[in-house]
């Protein structure tokens, strides 16, 4: 009887560890996708990095065409407005 309780506890611990691992992997994948979106935007050769209004207009065009989601548009816009070239 005691051995069955030990096996059940070990199984529960294993399931918990697997749950944490899957959750961490999902967070990593989301972070990688967000970085990819930001890097793709910053690599766009058609945008002058010194002209903030043109960047925002380009983002708005992408948003209105459905290429960017509202969340992606807001993130990219915040990045344009908050990034300062040195």
C-alpha positions in Angstrom: 0.0 0.0 0.0 2.8 2.4 0.9 4.6 1.7 -2.3 1.5 2.6 -4.3 1.3 6.0 -2.6 5.0 6.6 -3.4 4.4 5.7 -7.1 1.4 8.1 -7.2 3.5 10.9 -5.7 6.3 10.3 -8.1 3.9 10.3 -11.0 2.4 13.6 -9.8 5.8 15.2 -9.4 6.7 14.0 -12.9 3.5 15.5 -14.4 4.2 18.8 -12.6 7.7 19.0 -14.0 6.5 18.2 -17.5 3.8 20.9 -17.1 6.4 23.5 -16.1 8.7 22.5 -19.0 5.9 22.9 -21.6 4.9 26.2 -20.1 8.5 27.4 -20.3 8.9 26.3 -23.9 5.7 28.1 -24.9 7.0 31.3 -23.3 10.3 31.0 -25.1 8.6 30.4 -28.4 6.4 33.5 -27.9 9.4 35.6 -27.0 11.2 34.4 -30.1 8.3 35.3 -32.3 8.0 38.7 -30.8 11.7 39.4 -31.3 11.4 38.1 -34.9 8.6 40.6 -35.6 10.6 43.5 -34.1 13.7 42.5 -36.1 11.8 42.1 -39.3 10.4 45.6 -38.9 13.8 47.1 -38.1 15.4 45.4 -41.2 12.9 46.9 -43.6 15.1 48.8 -46.1 12.2 51.0 -47.4 11.9 52.9 -44.1 14.2 55.8 -43.2 15.1 55.3 -39.6 15.4 59.0 -39.0 11.9 59.8 -40.2 9.5 58.7 -37.4 6.3 59.9 -39.1 7.0 57.8 -42.2 7.7 54.8 -40.0 4.4 55.2 -38.2 2.5 55.7 -41.5 4.1 52.5 -42.9 3.1 50.7 -39.7 -0.5 52.0 -40.1 -0.6 50.8 -43.7 0.5 47.4 -42.6 -2.1 47.4 -39.8 -4.9 48.5 -42.1 -4.0 45.9 -44.7 -4.2 43.2 -42.1 -0.5 42.3 -42.1 -0.1 43.4 -38.5 -2.5 42.7 -35.6 -3.5 45.5 -33.3 -1.0 44.2 -30.7 1.8 44.0 -33.2 1.0 47.5 -34.5 1.1 49.0 -30.9 4.4 47.2 -30.1 6.1 48.4 -33.2 4.7 51.9 -32.8 6.0 52.1 -29.2 9.4 50.8 -30.4 9.6 53.5 -33.1 8.6 56.2 -30.6 10.8 55.0 -27.8 14.0 54.0 -29.7 16.5 56.8 -29.9 19.4 56.5 -32.3 22.8 57.3 -30.8 
